[in-house]
Amino acid sequence: MVERYALEPLKSLWTLKAQYERWLEVELAVVEAYEDLGIAPKGISRSMREKAVIDVEDILRIEEVVDHDVIAFIKSVTKDFGDEARYFHYGLTSSDVVDTANNLALVRSMDTMISSAQRFSEALYKKALQYKDLPTIGRTHGVHAEPTSFGLKFLSWYAELLRDIERLNMVREEIAVGKLSGAVGNYANIEPRVEEIALGKLGLKPTPVATQVISRDYIAHMLSILAITAGTIERIVVEIRHLQKTEALEAMEPFREGQRGSSAMPHKKNPILCERLTGMARLMRSYVGVGIEDMVLWHERDISHSSAERYILPDAAMTMYYMLEKARYLISNLRVFEDKVRKNIAVTGGLVYSQRVMLALIDKGMSREDAYTLIQKIALKCWEEQSSFEVAIRENEQVKNMLRTEELDAIFVPDYYLRNVDKIYERFIDSSK
C-alpha cells in the first residue's frame, strides 16, 4: 500500500506483524479446542500464549532458509514451547491458518469500512436536507435540461450508499468463514468438531466445503462489492468535479489555508481530492479482475492466488477505507455557491422552460407535433443567436394568441420544478424504514 494513502486503524491491521499475530490467534484457538475436547492438557493454550513471541526479524531469517513463511512462523513462535509444541499446528495445513487469518483481517476491515460508510451516509443526508429547496439546473449529456433540486443530488447519492452499506454488511457476513480441515479439506487428521469450536472462538463459521483452501468466490464477491461502493464515490466526485469547473462553479471541494493548487499558477484551486478518488475507483475495479482470476486453482489447490492476494487484499481494504473517509471529509466540507447555482439556471435565456411552454400549448388544444415543432424552431433560433427564449416566446404571435401573460409568467419560474420534491423525500424515507 502506498504510505500516503494508508490510514489507521487499517494500516496497522495489515502489517506483517499483525499477520503473524492473527496466525497465532488461529493456532491457539485450535489448541483451545483440543483442550475443550480433552485431547490437549488443560491450560496449555494459556502457557503457549505466555511463551509465544512474535519476532518478525527472526521469522524472516528462518524463512530465508526454509523458504516457507508458515514453517518459519511455527519454528520461531514455538522455540520456547518445549514439549508443548507438539500440540501446535497439530492436524493443520498452512492454508488452514493463512486463509482463516486472512478472513479474520477481512472481517475486521469490513467492520471499520462499514462504520466509515455509515458516517459518510450521515454527511450526505445532512446535505440532502440542507439543499432540498435550492433550485438548480439539471443536466443531461452535460447539457442544461430542466431545473431540479440541488438536494436531490445528495439524496440520490445517499440512497445509493445505503444500498452499498447493505451489500457491505451482507458480504461481511459471507466472508466470516474459516477452514481448519487439513491438507485437502477432508478432515483426515483433524475432526470437524475441532474446527467448529476453534472458529467459534474466532467469531467465524466453517466454510461448508473446502479443498486445501477456502474457495475464492468469497473474495471475488467481496472485491466486487467494494468496487461497486467505490463506483458510488466516483459518481459523487465526478459530479463535484463538473460543478467546480470555472464555467459552472456551483460547488468546490475544501481548500485549506496554506494549500496551493499549482506550482506555476497561483490562482488555481483544483479538485485534486475528487480526482484522486476517481483514480482510486479505477484501482478498486482492477482488483475484481484479479479476484475472479484467483477463483480458478489446480485440483485441490495451487498457489497462483497467493502472491496476488498479498497485494490486493490489504490494498483493497485500505484503499476502500481511505476513499470512504476522504469522501466523508469532502462532503462535510463541500462549499456550495447558492447564488451561482440559481444564476446558472438562467444562462440559456430560458431555454430550459421549453417543455413547459410546449405542454401549456398542448393543454390549450394545439397538437403535440405542432407545439413541439413551433417551440423547437424558436428555441434553436435563440440557441444559435444567443438570444432570450423567454422574450421570443412572449413576442411570438401564435403563443400570445393561446397563452395569457400571467400564464407565461407562471411558466418561467424554477420553483415549479420542486413542487414534488417533498414527496420524493417522503417516499424515500418510507421505503427506508
C-alpha positions in Angstrom: 0.0 0.0 0.0 1.2 3.5 -0.8 2.1 5.0 2.6 0.4 8.4 1.9 -3.0 6.6 1.4 -2.7 4.3 4.4 -5.0 5.3 7.3 -5.3 3.9 10.8 -6.7 1.6 12.0 -6.4 -0.5 8.8 -2.8 0.5 8.3 -1.8 -1.4 11.5 -4.2 -4.2 10.8 -2.4 -5.2 7.6 1.2 -5.1 8.8 3.4 -8.2 8.7 3.5 -8.3 12.5 -0.3 -8.2 12.6 -0.5 -11.0 10.1 1.7 -13.2 12.3 -0.4 -12.2 15.3 -3.5 -13.5 13.5 -1.8 -16.7 12.6 -1.0 -17.2 16.3 -4.6 -16.3 17.2 -5.8 -19.1 14.8 -3.3 -21.6 16.1 -4.1 -21.0 19.7 -7.9 -21.2 19.0 -7.3 -24.7 17.7 -5.2 -25.7 20.8 -8.0 -24.4 23.0 -10.5 -26.5 21.0 -8.2 -29.5 21.7 -8.3 -28.6 25.3 -12.1 -28.4 25.4 -12.3 -31.9 23.8 -9.8 -33.4 26.2 -7.2 -34.0 23.5 -4.6 -31.5 24.8 -3.8 -30.8 28.5 -5.8 -28.1 30.2 -4.0 -24.8 30.4 -1.6 -25.5 27.5 -3.0 -22.7 25.3 -2.5 -20.2 28.0 1.0 -21.4 28.6 1.7 -21.1 24.8 0.2 -17.6 24.7 2.5 -16.5 27.6 5.6 -18.0 25.9 4.9 -17.0 22.3 6.9 -14.1 20.9 6.2 -12.6 17.5 9.7 -11.7 16.3 9.3 -10.6 12.8 13.0 -10.4 12.0 13.6 -13.9 13.4 10.7 -15.3 11.3 12.2 -13.7 8.2 15.6 -15.0 8.9 14.3 -18.5 9.3 12.2 -18.1 6.1 15.4 -17.3 4.2 16.5 -20.8 4.9 13.2 -22.8 4.8 11.6 -20.7 2.0 8.1 -21.2 3.6 6.6 -18.4 5.7 4.3 -20.6 7.8 7.0 -23.1 8.7 9.3 -20.2 9.6 6.5 -18.7 11.8 5.9 -22.1 13.6 9.7 -22.6 14.2 10.1 -19.1 15.6 7.0 -18.9 17.7 7.4 -22.4 19.3 11.1 -22.3 20.0 10.4 -21.8 23.8 7.5 -24.2 24.0 9.3 -27.4 24.8 7.1 -30.5 24.7 4.0 -28.3 24.4 5.0 -27.6 20.7 3.6 -31.0 19.6 0.1 -29.6 20.1 0.8 -26.5 18.0 -0.3 -26.8 14.3 -1.5 -30.3 15.1 -3.5 -31.7 12.2 -3.4 -28.4 10.3 -2.1 -27.4 6.9 -0.7 -23.9 6.2 -3.8 -22.8 4.3 -5.9 -23.6 7.4 -4.0 -20.9 9.2 -3.4 -18.4 6.4 -7.0 -18.5 4.9 -8.7 -18.3 8.3 -6.4 -15.5 9.4 -6.9 -13.6 6.2 -10.7 -13.8 6.6 -10.3 -12.5 10.2 -8.5 -9.5 8.8 -11.1 -9.0 6.1 -13.9 -9.2 8.6 -12.2 -6.6 10.9 -11.5 -4.4 7.9 -15.1 -4.7 6.8 -16.3 -3.6 10.2 -14.2 -0.5 10.0 -15.3 0.2 6.5 -19.0 -0.2 7.3 -18.7 2.2 10.2 -16.9 4.7 8.0 -19.6 4.3 5.3 -22.3 4.9 7.8 -20.7 8.2 8.9 -20.3 9.2 5.3 -24.0 8.5 4.7 -24.9 10.8 7.5 -22.9 13.6 5.9 -24.7 13.1 2.6 -28.2 13.1 4.2 -27.4 16.3 6.1 -26.6 18.0 2.8 -29.7 16.5 1.1 -31.8 18.2 3.7 -29.9 21.4 3.7 -30.3 21.9 -0.1 -33.7 20.3 -0.7 -35.3 23.6 -1.6 -32.4 25.0 -3.6 -33.3 25.0 -7.3 -30.5 24.1 -9.7 -30.2 23.3 -13.3 -30.4 19.6 -14.1 -28.0 18.5 -16.8 -28.3 15.5 -19.2 -25.4 14.6 -21.5 -23.7 17.6 -19.9 -26.3 19.9 -21.4 -28.8 22.0 -19.5 -32.1 20.1 -19.3 -34.6 21.4 -16.7 -34.4 22.8 -13.2 -34.4 20.4 -10.3 -33.5 20.3 -6.6 -29.8 20.6 -5.6 -30.6 18.5 -2.6 -31.8 15.6 -4.8 -28.2 15.1 -5.9 -27.2 14.3 -2.4 -30.4 12.3 -1.7 -29.7 10.1 -4.7 -26.1 9.5 -3.6 -27.3 8.8 0.0 -29.8 6.2 -1.3 -27.1 4.5 -3.3 -24.7 4.5 -0.4 -27.3 2.9 1.8 -27.5 0.1 -0.7 -23.8 -0.2 -0.6 -23.9 -0.5 3.1 -26.4 -3.3 2.9 -24.1 -5.1 0.4 -21.1 -4.5 2.6 -22.9 -5.9 5.6 -24.0 -8.9 3.5 -20.5 -9.7 2.3 -19.1 -9.1 5.7 -21.2 -12.0 7.0 -20.4 -14.1 3.9 -16.6 -13.7 4.4 -16.8 -14.5 8.1 -15.8 -18.1 7.4 -12.8 -20.2 8.2 -11.3 -23.5 7.3 -9.5 -25.9 9.6 -9.9 -29.2 7.8 -6.4 -30.3 6.8 -4.3 -30.8 3.8 -7.1 -31.4 1.2 -10.1 -30.3 3.3 -11.4 -33.8 4.2 -10.7 -33.7 8.0 -8.4 -36.7 7.7 -6.2 -35.5 10.6 -8.5 -33.1 12.4 -12.1 -33.6 13.5 -14.8 -31.3 12.3 -15.7 -30.6 15.9 -12.3 -29.1 16.5 -12.9 -26.7 13.5 -16.3 -25.8 14.8 -15.1 -25.0 18.3 -12.0 -23.1 17.2 -13.7 -21.0 14.6 -16.5 -20.2 17.1 -13.8 -18.7 19.4 -12.7 -16.5 16.5 -16.2 -15.4 15.6 -16.2 -17.3 12.3 -18.2 -20.2 10.8 -16.8 -23.2 8.9 -17.0 -22.9 5.2 -19.4 -25.7 4.2 -17.0 -27.4 1.7 -13.3 -26.7 1.3 -10.3 -28.1 -0.6 -6.9 -27.2 0.8 -8.2 -23.7 0.7 -11.4 -21.7 1.1 -13.0 -21.2 -2.3 -12.0 -17.9 -3.7 -15.5 -16.9 -4.8 -15.9 -15.4 -1.3 -13.1 -12.9 -2.0 -14.1 -12.3 -5.6 -17.6 -11.3 -4.4 -16.2 -9.1 -1.6 -14.0 -7.3 -4.1 -16.9 -6.8 -6.4 -18.9 -5.2 -3.7 -16.0 -2.9 -2.7 -15.7 -1.9 -6.4 -19.4 -1.0 -6.5 -19.0 1.1 -3.4 -16.0 2.8 -4.9 -18.2 3.4 -8.0 -20.7 5.3 -5.9 -17.9 7.5 -4.6 -16.6 8.1 -8.1 -20.1 9.0 -9.2 -20.2 11.7 -6.5 -16.8 13.1 -7.1 -17.1 13.3 -10.8 -20.3 15.4 -10.3 -18.4 17.7 -8.0 -15.5 18.0 -10.5 -18.0 19.1 -13.1 -19.7 21.6 -10.7 -16.2 23.0 -9.8 -15.4 23.9 -13.4 -14.8 27.7 -13.8 -17.8 28.0 -16.2 -20.2 26.4 -13.6 -18.6 27.0 -10.2 -21.6 25.8 -8.2 -19.6 23.8 -5.7 -16.0 23.3 -4.7 -14.1 20.8 -2.7 -12.4 22.2 0.5 -9.3 24.3 0.0 -7.3 24.6 3.2 -5.4 27.7 4.4 -1.9 27.5 3.0 -2.8 24.9 0.4 -1.6 25.5 -3.2 -3.2 24.3 -6.3 -0.5 24.7 -8.9 3.3 25.1 -8.9 3.0 27.5 -11.8 -0.4 29.3 -11.5 -1.1 30.9 -8.1 -4.8 31.4 -8.8 -5.5 27.7 -9.2 -7.9 25.7 -6.9 -8.1 22.3 -8.4 -10.4 19.4 -7.5 -7.4 17.2 -6.5 -9.2 15.2 -3.9 -12.0 14.3 -6.3 -9.5 13.4 -9.0 -7.6 11.2 -6.5 -10.7 9.3 -5.5 -11.6 8.9 -9.2 -8.2 7.2 -9.8 -8.7 5.0 -6.7 -12.0 3.8 -8.0 -10.2 2.5 -11.1 -7.8 0.6 -8.8 -10.7 -0.9 -6.9 -12.2 -2.2 -10.2 -8.9 -3.7 -11.2 -8.8 -5.8 -8.0 -12.1 -7.5 -9.1 -10.5 -9.0 -12.2 -7.6 -10.4 -10.1 -10.1 -11.8 -7.6 -12.0 -13.6 -10.3 -8.8 -15.0 -11.8 -7.9 -16.3 -8.4 -11.0 -18.5 -8.2 -9.5 -21.0 -10.7 -6.9 -23.2 -9.0 -5.5 -26.6 -10.0 -7.1 -29.6 -8.3 -7.3 -29.1 -4.5 -5.0 -26.1 -4.6 -2.1 -24.3 -6.2 -0.5 -21.1 -5.0 -1.1 -18.9 -8.1 -3.6 -16.9 -6.0 -1.2 -16.4 -3.1 1.1 -13.7 -4.4 -1.8 -11.8 -6.0 -3.7 -11.8 -2.7 -0.7 -10.5 -0.8 -1.1 -7.4 -2.9 -4.8 -6.9 -3.5 -6.3 -7.8 -0.1 -4.5 -5.2 2.0 -4.6 -2.7 -0.8 -8.3 -3.2 -1.5 -9.2 -2.8 2.2 -7.0 0.2 2.8 -8.0 1.9 -0.5 -11.7 1.5 0.2 -11.3 2.8 3.7 -9.3 5.8 2.5 -11.9 6.5 -0.1 -14.8 6.4 2.4 -13.0 8.6 4.9 -11.9 11.2 2.3 -15.3 11.2 0.7 -16.9 12.0 4.0 -14.5 14.8 4.6 -15.2 16.1 1.1 -19.0 16.2 1.5 -18.8 17.5 5.1 -16.7 20.5 4.0 -18.0 21.0 0.5 -18.5 24.6 -0.5 -21.8 25.3 -2.3 -22.3 28.7 -4.0 -26.0 29.0 -3.8 -26.2 32.3 -5.8 -24.3 30.8 -8.7 -26.4 27.6 -8.5 -29.5 29.8 -9.0 -27.9 32.1 -11.6 -26.8 29.2 -13.8 -30.4 28.2 -14.4 -30.8 31.4 -16.5 -27.7 31.2 -18.6 -29.6 29.8 -21.6 -32.1 32.7 -21.6 -35.0 30.5 -20.5 -34.5 27.6 -22.9 -34.8 25.2 -20.0 -38.5 26.0 -19.8 -39.2 24.8 -23.4 -41.2 21.7 -22.3 -43.4 23.7 -20.0 -44.3 26.1 -22.9 -45.0 23.2 -25.2 -47.2 21.4 -22.7 -49.1 24.7 -22.0 -49.9 25.0 -25.7 -51.0 21.3 -25.8 -53.3 22.0 -22.9 -54.8 24.8 -24.9 -55.6 22.5 -27.8 -52.6 22.5 -30.1 -51.4 19.1 -31.3 -48.2 17.8 -29.7 -46.4 17.7 -33.1 -47.4 21.3 -33.9 -46.4 22.5 -30.4 -43.1 20.7 -30.5 -42.2 22.0 -34.0 -43.1 25.6 -33.0 -41.2 25.6 -29.8 -38.2 23.8 -31.2 -38.0 26.4 -34.1 -38.0 29.3 -31.6 -35.6 27.5 -29.2 -33.0 26.6 -31.9 -33.0 30.2 -33.3 -32.4 31.5 -29.8 -29.7 29.0 -29.2 -27.9 30.0 -32.4 -28.3 33.7 -31.8 -27.7 33.5 -28.0 -30.9 35.5 -27.5 -33.6 35.2 -24.9 -36.0 32.3 -25.3 -38.4 33.9 -22.8 -38.6 37.1 -24.8 -39.0 35.3 -28.1 -41.9 33.2 -26.7 -43.6 36.3 -25.3 -43.3 38.0 -28.6 -44.5 35.1 -30.8 -48.0 35.7 -32.2 -49.1 32.1 -32.1 -48.1 31.8 -28.4 -49.7 35.1 -27.5 -52.9 34.0 -29.1 -53.1 31.0 -26.9 -51.4 31.9 -23.6 -52.1 34.9 -21.4 -49.3 37.0 -19.8 -50.0 35.6 -16.4 -49.9 32.1 -17.7 -46.5 32.7 -19.3 -45.3 34.4 -16.0 -46.1 31.1 -14.2 -44.0 29.1 -16.7 -40.7 30.8 -16.4 -40.0 30.1 -12.7 -37.7 27.4 -11.4 -39.7 26.7 -8.2 -42.4 24.9 -10.2 -39.9 22.0 -10.7 -39.5 21.5 -7.0 -43.3 21.0 -6.3 -43.0 17.2 -5.8 -39.6 17.1 -4.2 -41.1 16.8 -0.7 -42.9 13.7 -1.9 -39.7 12.2 -3.2 -38.1 12.7 0.2 -41.1 11.3 2.0 -41.3 8.2 -0.3 -37.6 7.6 0.2 -37.9 7.9 4.0 -40.9 5.5 3.9 -39.0 3.0 1.8 -36.0 3.1 4.1 -38.0 2.2 7.2 
